Amino acid sequence: MPEIVKNVLWVILGIFLGSVVNMGLVMVSGNIIPPPQGADVTTMEGLKASIHLFEPKHFLFPFLAHAIGTFVGSGFVSRFVANHILKYSFAVGVFFLVGGIANILMLPSPLWFTLVDLGFAYLPMSYLAYRIFSKSPLA
């Protein structure tokens, strides 16, 4: 099998793994930091209607889910792809960044969270994962 095909498969698996981590953190977040009283967080409409009730602590797990999910996916890719490791690691980060932008467009959030989330959860985590997990001597 050609290297590019293997690398693309590793990226797909990395995106899948990162998505599982992301969703896992989102699913447990309400048990650790309960949503505000009266907030319906089970639907997008409920979230939109109650986002004004959220305090900064309620944004901790969404940020961690985005950052750790991207980190895990990019770390997996950085460990297993054969070449162009940084490029493939960033492919995972860009995938999650596009998802983060779409989420912010669908679900308005405070400006501070938007800036922190888009600025620190995606591409920086991909680069950090590359630096930690890459087999490359240049990493």
Secondary structure, DSSP 4 states (H G I P E B T S, - for coil): --HHHHHHHHHHHHHHHHHHHHHHHHHHHHHHSPPPTT---SSHHHHHHHGGG--GGGGHHHHHHHHHHHHHHHHHHHHH-SS-HHHHHHHHHHHHHHHHHHHHHHS---HHHHHHHHHHSSHHHHHHHHHHH---TT-
